[in-house]
Amino acid sequence: MNKIRMPLSKIELLAVYLSYAFRYLYPLILVPYYGRVLGTGGYGVVLAGMSLGNTIWMFVGYGFSTVGSRDIVHTENDSERDPIFREQFTARLLLCIPGLIIGALAAAKSQLLSHVPGAGILVVAGGMLAAFNLGWYFTATGRAQTSVLIEVLGFLLSSALIFTIIRKPQDIDLVFPLTFLSSLVQSLLAYWVVRKEFSGVISHLRKAVDVIKRSTTIFIYGGTSMLLIGASAYMLSLLAAPSEVSAFGVPERLIGAALSLMGPAGQILVPKVMYLVGRNNARANLIARRIFVVFFLGAVVGVIVTRSLSGWIVPLVFGPEFSRAVPVLNFMVLVLPVSVCTQILGVYFLIPRKLERVLVRCGIIGALVNVAAAIPLAKYFGAMGMAEARVLGEVSLLAMLMIGVWRAGLVREILGIGEEFSLHTRFGRWLE
């Protein structure tokens, strides 16, 4: 079995977070740059493209990364990982077919993207390429730092190209080609690193279909809600003016950057929790609760700071024309603590116990609420309406998850009732 090295978690987390600093600073630097150089209209086009690309990425990805990580974490060598890798790759290839069709139709429907030559093709191609990201493979095989390093190099390349070439609103034609180029280089580098670890990339069709079936419940839980979140800017571009897309897109990117802070911890600790659930369930629950406390308190602080300072920081950083994004950001920041709760319950408690059926019901209801609210609210209230729909969808998802956890009998485990840990263990060295 893969040994999850308990004593090294602090060192690994520190290294990963230091490396991820580039990843978090990247959107915070790039968003205001796009806003000032391209203007609200041009940035609205970029946001619509990113939104559609992320949607294709999430659809083709289909929850495969979670299933693949859960399978690989219980392997010992390359020969055992080889069939898992090939099944994962083939499953993604299969979903590229409907992904290409859906993406092409969506790109043709968007008036914003149709005005930029080649944008639709590059957005769809970039979304499918992102679905083949190997971050899940590196993480599950104990190489989170390698994954982060490759991502940082990709972001540095993208930033260098954009800051060097994109200088005026007319350069919007070059945004999507440059973004796709940096993603392609990043993917080629990742596959070059692991080229000797597998015998091929294609598996039997039956096994790939089985991976799709096993990933369906996870996709319905996380994927449907994330699809709707990722598609929010695109949906808004169909219902409102480009300025409204920008007013919503800035808060969406900032909130997304804040939520991505959970990523490095997940890369190290999710495999550990999965490994411990069947061996030391109480320890797995303790780690999950500690993760919740850290990120929930961070989310609360984020809400307070954002609502206190956004009024002068947003116009200062993005320009006076983005002042309309301030009230949207102040409301949408409420997503942070709610999303922390949903992610902890789903990723650290339900998925490691293979309770995907609970996630299916919650995901479907949350998605339906999101769609039902998004269309009328966005149509009549623009950016603020879409933000309200986003918060309403997250709250609905959390409510359903809490009901599902209660019915699954996990309340005592989540609260730690009956676990005989000393105060030193509970509040001392957290990652031991």
Secondary structure as UniProt FT lines:
FT   HELIX           6..8
FT   HELIX           9..61
FT   TURN            62..63
FT   HELIX           64..72
FT   TURN            73..74
FT   HELIX           78..109
FT   HELIX           111..114
FT   TURN            117..118
FT   HELIX           119..130
FT   TURN            131..132
FT   HELIX           135..140
FT   TURN            141..142
FT   HELIX           144..165
FT   HELIX           169..171
FT   HELIX           172..193
FT   TURN            194..196
FT   HELIX           205..218
FT   HELIX           219..223
FT   HELIX           224..230
FT   HELIX           232..239
FT   HELIX           242..259
FT   TURN            260..261
FT   HELIX           262..277
FT   TURN            278..279
FT   HELIX           281..318
FT   HELIX           320..322
FT   TURN            323..324
FT   HELIX           325..332
FT   TURN            333..334
FT   HELIX           335..343
FT   HELIX           344..350
FT   HELIX           351..353
FT   HELIX           356..407
FT   TURN            408..409
FT   HELIX           411..415
FT   TURN            416..418
FT   HELIX           423..427
FT   TURN            430..431
//
